[in-house]
Amino acid sequence: MESLATTFREEHHYAYFQAGYICSIVSLVTITITLFLLFLIRKRFFNFFYSLGVYLLIADLPIIVTSFHDPSNLDPSNTLYCNIIGPLRVYSNISVAVWNLLIIWTVFFTVKHNLVEEDLRIYLPRFLTLGYLFPWIFAIVPIFIVGYEKKFTSCWIGTSTHPWATQLINAACYWGIILLCLILVVIVSIWTVRFLLRFEIHEISGEFYALGLYPVVFILCNAADVFDRVYISFGAEAIVWIAYTHVVMRQLQGFFHGMVFMLNPRVRSEIVKMILCDKSADPKKVKSFTKEIHGAEFQKQLLHESDGFVHLSMQQPLPLENEVVISKYFKIRGSTHEAYSNSSQNSFLSDRA
């Protein structure tokens, strides 16, 4: 099985490689800046959701760094190179798909059950296993069956003497997994929207909308990849604009993930405070409690005695009797006539350390 037609190889090889190369640089710079800024503000806020975002950014790195070298000039007998680079590329793509699914799953169950962060911390080892260890199975298996070889501008799963075997390996170890994750991400996203439609939403934070961009980015960046690989795996000639869309969107995936993270209002706010040397949000210096006085809720933020003052703010009570806090972290408030069991007023994405 040839991954791309010979004419496409000859006419578009250089441009195809350069497109992937430039997009990889953009993604790598974006991820580096994002991780550096997150490292600087990590003590101001950090919780389960932000950890998932960081894990996703890290999962993008192998597919990016392995795109800076064109293996087309390598000696065909040198199988070691592609048996190292190829699995890294397959691993990275599947890992990114799994982390996207875990993020949208986490959002859905947090909103539906209004979980506290402690409820989700017990899942962290499982999440790390699914996101970082599980994809290695699909990346390593092809080495022992058909191996990896040079495919146009990169290393990919090798070609078997039996076309059906090649199709099966590619489906089972790559595009079938990506396609399954795409379908599940869409399904869980629909579940989230359908759940929220049960309520008349009165308020929702920008952070929730930022999270909603993750499945959008995942679908946009991987739809062309899956279509291209399925299409050519059955011997069809590559469609030029699909092939270019495939490489550009795949290699820009890290850029989009970094931008989604930076679009989070809380992240932007903390970066601005860091730049302005505003330490008011430092969790080591702030303690808070609430007290109800004459029907109104007051919140005090007590700073260390050396700071010499106390800040007092008032929060108005909920205006409707049947209004519920669907998610404290996302500040989603709504009302419904349905019975809604709210076991906890704190989301696992709450601001608590």
ZANU-665295 format. One record per atom (N, C-alpha, C): x negated, y, z negated. Coordinates in pm, whole numbers, plus 50000, padded with zeros to 5 digits. Layout:
BEGIN
XYZ
...
//
This chain:
BEGIN
499164988050000
500005000050000
499135012350000
499335021450094
498615033950097
499455044450026
498835051749934
499585061449856
499975073549937
499155077150038
499495088250125
499075084650266
499765089950365
499435086750503
498065092350538
497415085750635
496065089850675
496045104150725
497035108050801
497065121750853
497155131850740
497915128650638
498045137650524
496705138750452
495995127550438
494705127550372
493735137150443
493675135950575
492695143650651
493035158450655
494295161750670
494685175650689
494835183350558
495155176450451
495515183650329
494615180350210
493585172450230
492775167950118
492215179650037
491525188750103
490865199850032
491895208849964
492935212650036
493955221649979
494675215049861
494955202149873
495645194849768
494795194449641
493495191549659
492595191049544
492435204849480
492295215249561
492135228749509
493385233349433
494555229649483
495805233449414
495845227349275
495505214349267
495475207749137
494395213449047
493245216749105
492115222149029
492465235448965
493035244649044
493395257948994
494475257048887
495495248948913
496575247348815
496065241148686
495105231948695
494535225748576
493785236048491
493055245048557
492345255648484
493335264548410
494425268348477
495445276748414
496025269748291
496325256848303
496885249448190
495885248048077
494645245048111
493625243148008
493385255947930
493315267247998
493125280247930
494315283247840
495515280847890
496725283447812
496775274947686
496495261947700
496515252947584
495455256947483
494255260347531
493165264347441
493535276747361
494085286847427
494485299147358
495605296247259
496575288247301
497715285147213
497255277747087
496415267647104
495935259946988
495065268646897
494285277646956
493445286546875
494295296046791
495325301946852
496205310946778
496975303446670
497415291246701
498135283346602
497225279646484
495945277346513
494995274546405
494855286646313
494875298646369
494715310746289
495935313646202
497125310046249
498335313346173
498925301246103
498195290146100
498745277646046
499155278845900
498505287545821
498825288845679
500055297545656
500465304945756
501655313445742
502935305245758
502905295745845
504065286945863
503615274545939
504185263545905
503955251245980
504875240645923
505525233246010
506405222645966
506485211746072
507425202946057
507475191046140
507595194346289
508475203846322
508675207146462
507415212746525
506745221846456
505535227746514
504445217146532
504435207146444
503485196146460
503755188546589
505025186046619
505375179046742
504935187046864
505085200246859
504645208746969
503145207846991
502385207246883
500925205946893
500555192446953
501215181846908
500935168546962
501205168047112
502245174947156
502575175347298
501475182447377
500975193547324
499905200847392
498645192147403
498335184747299
497155176047301
497325164947404
498555159847417
498815149147514
498615153847657
498725166947681
498525172347816
497055172147859
496145171847765
494725174147796
494095163747890
494295150547870
493615140947959
493925142648107
495195145048141
495555146548282
494955159248340
494685169048254
494095181648300
492595180148324
491875174948224
490415174448234
489945164148338
490785154348369
490385144348470
490675149048613
491175161348627
491505166548760
490425175648816
489325177048745
488275186248788
487235179548879
487375166648903
486415159848989
487135151949097
486705153649221
487285146449333
486485133649356
487085121949336
486345109249347
486225104049490
486645111949589
486695106849726
485315103149780
484245109149728
482895106349777
482175095349698
482865089349605
482235078749526
482045066049608
481075058349570
480845045349633
482035036149602
482665030449704
483835021849681
483565010349585
482305006249576
481984995149485
481914999449339
481955012549316
481895017849179
483305017949119
483695006849061
485045005649005
485125010748860
483975011948795
483965016048655
484545030048638
484175039248725
484645053048714
486175053748715
486775047548817
488235048248827
488925040048718
488285029648667
488885021948558
488785029348425
488115040848424
488085049548305
489025061348327
488875068048442
489665079948471
491135076648496
491385065948573
492765062148605
493635059648483
493195051148389
494005049048268
494255061848188
493295070848185
493485083548113
494625091648175
494705091348306
495755099048375
497135092948351
497215079748364
498485072948337
498895074948191
497935073248101
498195074847958
498725088747927
498085099047980
498485112747949
499905115547995
500235111548117
501585114148168
502665107148086
502415094548050
503405087247970
503495092947830
502355096747771
502355102647638
503155115547635
502985124047736
503755136547746
505245133547754
505605123547832
507025119847846
507605115347713
506855107147640
507335102047511
507475113447410
506515122647405
506595133847309
507765142947341
508065145047468
509235153047504
510505146447455
510575133247469
511755125947421
511865126747270
510735125647200
510755126447054
511175140247006
510765150647076
511135164347037
512635166447050
513215162747165
514645165147183
515455156047091
514945143847065
515615135046969
515625141346831
514505147246790
514395153546660
515355165346648
515435173346753
516355184846752
517795180046737
518165169846812
519545164946807
519925160046668
519085151446608
519425145946478
519325156346366
518475166246384
518415177046285
519685185246286
520155188646406
521395196446417
522595188246373
522655175646415
523835167446385
523945164246237
522805161046173
522845156746033
522285167145936
521835178545988
521275189245905
520245183445807
519285176445862
518295169445780
517295179145717
516705174845609
515625182545548
514305177145602
513265185045588
511985181145646
511475167945588
511735165645459
511285153345396
511915141045462
513125142645515
513785131445582
513015127045706
512385136445772
511685133345896
510235129745876
509635133745766
508205131045744
507915116045742
508885108245699
508665093745696
508545087945836
509035095345937
508965090646074
507665094446144
506865103146080
505655107946147
504715096746192
504435086746107
503565075746156
504145068646278
505475066946280
506105060446395
506005069346518
506185082246498
506095091646610
504685091446669
503675091446583
502285091246630
501985078246705
502545067246656
502355054346723
503005054446861
504235059446868
504945059746996
504305069647093
503885081147041
503365091547129
501935089547174
501095083747089
499675082747120
499155068447143
499735058547077
499245044847092
500045036847194
501355037847190
502235030347280
501885032347429
501605044747475
501285046647618
500025039347665
499115036247572
497895029247614
498205015447672
499285009347628
499654996047680
499834996847831
500595006647877
500895008048020
499685013048098
498775019848031
497585024848099
496535013948118
496465004648024
495424994348027
495824981948107
497094978348104
497554966148173
497114965448319
497254976148400
496844975048541
495384971448562
494504974648466
493094971348480
492904956348500
493704948348432
493544933748436
494364927148547
495134935148621
495944929348728
495464933948866
495514946948891
495084952249022
493954962349008
493664966648885
492614976548865
493034990348910
492104999748898
492315013448945
491335016249058
491755024449153
490895027649266
491125041949312
490285046649403
490415060249455
491705061549534
492485071549500
493735074249569
493765089149604
493395092249726
493405105949774
492425114449692
492905122849599
492005131549524
491825127149379
492275115249345
492165110849206
492095095649202
491985090149083
492015075649062
493405071649015
493905060749073
495245056249034
495315041149042
496455035649004
496665021249004
496355015549142
495575004549146
495074999049271
496134992549358
495704988949477
496594982749576
496404967649574
497484960449559
497444945949558
497574940649700
497134928349722
497314922049853
498784919049880
499574918849774
501014916649787
501744929849757
502394935849857
503064948749837
504054948649721
504784937649706
505784937249598
505114937949462
503904932149449
503184932549322
502744946849290
502284954049392
501884968049373
503074976449329
504204974449395
505404981949358
505824978849215
505734966149177
506134962049044
505234968148937
503924967848962
502984973348864
503164988448850
503314995448961
503525009948955
504825013548883
505865005548906
507145008248841
507095005148692
506524993548658
506514989048519
505544997048433
504445001548492
503405008148413
503345023248431
504195028648519
504175043348530
505545049448560
505925049748689
507075058048721
508375052948661
508465040048633
509665034948566
509785040348424
508645041548354
508645047048218
508985061848220
508385069348314
508665083648325
510135085848358
510655078048452
512055079348491
512985076448374
512665066048296
513475062748179
513475074248079
512315080148054
512235091547962
513015103548014
512945105948146
513725116948205
515215114948181
515685102748204
517115099848185
517505101448038
516675096347947
516985097247804
516955111747756
516025119747807
515965133947768
517245141047811
517715138147931
518965144247979
520135139747892
520195126847860
521305121547778
521325127847640
520165128447573
520115134147438
520425149147441
519995156047547
520305170347560
521815172247572
522465163547649
523925164347664
524605161447530
524095151547456
524655148647324
524585160947233
523465168047238
523285179947154
524305190647190
524455193247319
525405203347364
526825199347329
527175186647350
528525182047319
528825183147170
527835180447087
528045181846943
528325196346906
527535205546962
527725219746930
529045225046983
529575219047089
530855223547144
532015220547051
531785212246950
532825209646850
533065221746763
532125231146765
532185242846678
532365255546760
532945265246694
532955278646750
531725285746694
530675286546775
529395291546728
529455306646706
529045311046587
529025325246553
527615331046558
526635322646537
525255327646535
524315316146571
523255319546644
522245309546678
520925316946702
519835311246656
518545318146664
517875315946799
516925324846829
516155323646952
515285311246952
514945306246834
514095294446825
514775282246886
516085281346870
516815270046926
516765270547078
516925282547135
516855283947280
515455280547332
514435284247254
513055280947294
512865265847299
513435258747200
513345244147198
514065238047318
515145244547358
515905239547472
515145240047602
514035247447605
513235248347727
512355235947748
512065228547641
511215216847655
511785206647754
513055202447740
513585192947839
513655198647979
513895211947990
513935218348122
512565217348189
511505220748114
510145219948167
509795205548205
510155196148120
509835182048145
510485177248274
511745180648294
512455176348414
511865182848539
511615195848533
511085203048649
509685198248688
508875195148587
507475191348615
507315176848656
508305168348630
508145154148656
509085148548762
510095156148801
511045151248901
510345148549034
509505158049079
508805156349206
507785145049197
507135143649081
506155132949059
506815119249078
507935117149009
508625104249017
509125101649159
509745111849219
510275110049355
509155106649453
508035114049444
506925112049536
506355097849524
506165093249401
505555080049381
506505068749421
507795070349392
508765060149432
508865059649584
508905071449645
509075072449791
507935065949866
506695069049828
505545063749901
505185049449859
505695045149743
505385031449700
506045021149790
507055025449866
507725016249957
507235018150102
506025024250114
505395025150245
505795037050328
506625046150274
507035057850351
505915068150355
505925076350459
504915086850472
505235098250377
504195103650316
504395114250216
505045126550278
505955132650204
506555145350244
505665156450189
505135164650278
504095174150241
504505183250127
505675189650136
506045199350033
506345192449899
506825180049904
507055172349782
505715168949716
504745165149799
503415161549747
502765173449678
502865185349740
502285197249679
503035201349552
504355200149557
505145203349437
504775193849324
504585181249359
504185171049262
502915175049189
501855178149263
500565181049199
500585194449125
501235204649184
501245217849120
502025217648990
503225211948991
504065211848871
503475202748764
502895191448806
502305182348708
501135189048637
500275195648714
499085201748654
499405214748580
500555220848607
500975232848533
501805229348410
502025216548387
502855212348275
502295217448142
500965216948124
500345221948002
500555236847985
500505244348096
500755258748092
502165261548044
503145254548100
504535256648061
504775252747915
504165241847870
504335237847730
503755248447637
502595253947673
502005264447592
502875276847588
503455280547702
504315292447707
505595290347628
506175278247634
507375275547555
507075277047407
505915271947365
505535273247224
505385287847186
504755295847273
504535309947243
505815318147254
506815313147326
508095320347336
508925319147209
508535309947121
509255308546994
509165321646917
510305327946882
510265340846813
509445340746685
509495329546612
508745328746486
507245328946512
506815321846617
505405321546652
504925335446692
505685342046779
505315355546823
505245365146705
506225364046615
506255372946499
505025371146411
504635358546388
503485356046301
502175360246367
502095359046499
500895363646569
500755378746557
501875385846573
501855400446559
501445404446418
501995397446319
501645400546180
500155398046155
499635387446215
498205384446198
497355395446259
497745399946379
496985410446447
497025423446367
498195426246306
498355438546227
497895436846083
497345425046052
496865422045916
497975423345813
499185419145851
500325419245760
500355406045686
500125406345555
500065394045475
501365391345399
502415398645434
503665397145359
504285383445374
503925376345480
504505363045502
503625351845451
502545355245381
501635345145332
502325336545227
502525323645252
503255315045158
502575313945023
501285317045014
500585316144887
500915327944796
501495338744855
501745350644776
503235353244755
504095345044816
505515347844811
506275336444744
507135340044652
508075330644593
509455336744607
510465328544628
511795334044648
512825325844573
513925332444537
515065325444481
516295333544511
517475327144500
518725333944529
519615333644407
520485343744398
521415344444287
522685351244335
523815345944297
525085351544339
525575361444233
525845373744276
526305384344186
527555390644246
528675389444176
529935395244221
530265391344365
530085378544398
530485373644529
529465375744639
528395383044611
527365385344713
526095377944673
525355373544771
524155365844743
522935374844756
522145375344648
520925383244649
519745373844659
518745378244731
517525370344741
516345379044698
515585373844603
514405380944556
513145374044606
512225382244646
510915377244680
509945382744578
509415374044493
508535378144386
507085376144430
506335387044433
504925386244466
504125385344338
502835382344351
501985381744234
502035394944159
501835394244028
501905406243947
500925416943993
499805412744049
498815422344095
499325430844209
500365426044280
500915433944390
501795445244340
502355443444220
503015454544154
504405458144199
505105449844277
506465453344313
507265440844343
508585442444344
509525431744375
510435436444488
510595427944589
511455431344702
512825424744682
513895432444701
515255427444682
516045429344811
516635418544860
517475419544980
518805412544953
519855416945023
521185411345001
521665404445128
522245392545111
522835385345221
524335384345196
525125388445294
526565388045278
527065373645281
528125370345208
528675356745212
529295353945349
529495341145378
530095337345505
531475343545519
531795349345634
533065356545649
534285347445658
534125334945697
535265326145715
535185314445620
536355310345570
536375299345474
535915286145535
536235284045662
535895271345724
534575272045800
533785282245776
532495283345845
531465274345777
530625267945859
529605259045807
528255262945865
527215260145787
525855261845836
525455248745902
525435248646034
525125236446108
523645233146097
522825243346107
521385241546092
520795254346035
520235253245915
519665265045851
518465270145929
517625261245974
516415265546044
516755273146171
517685267846249
518075274246374
519085285446353
519495287346227
520485297746194
521755296046278
522145283346296
523365280546371
524535280046273
525435289646288
526645289846205
527845288746297
528845281346252
530045279846332
531215275746247
532375275646305
533575271546234
534305261146316
534975252046246
535745241646312
536845236946220
537855231246276
538945225646196
538685211046164
537615205346224
537295191446197
536565190446064
536695178946001
535955176545878
534475175345913
533665182345842
532215182045871
531475179945741
530835168445730
530075165145610
528695171045622
528385180445534
527085187245538
526325183345413
525535172645423
524875167245306
523765176045255
523245184845338
522135193345296
522225206545369
521935217245297
521955230545362
520615234045422
519655224945413
518335227645468
518055218645587
517535224545694
517095216645807
515685211545779
515315200345840
513935195745823
512985205445892
513535214445973
512695224646035
512745237545953
513115236645828
513215248545745
511865254545722
511855266245662
510595273645643
509825268545523
510335258545454
509605253645340
508335246545383
507295248045304
506045241545339
506165226645319
//
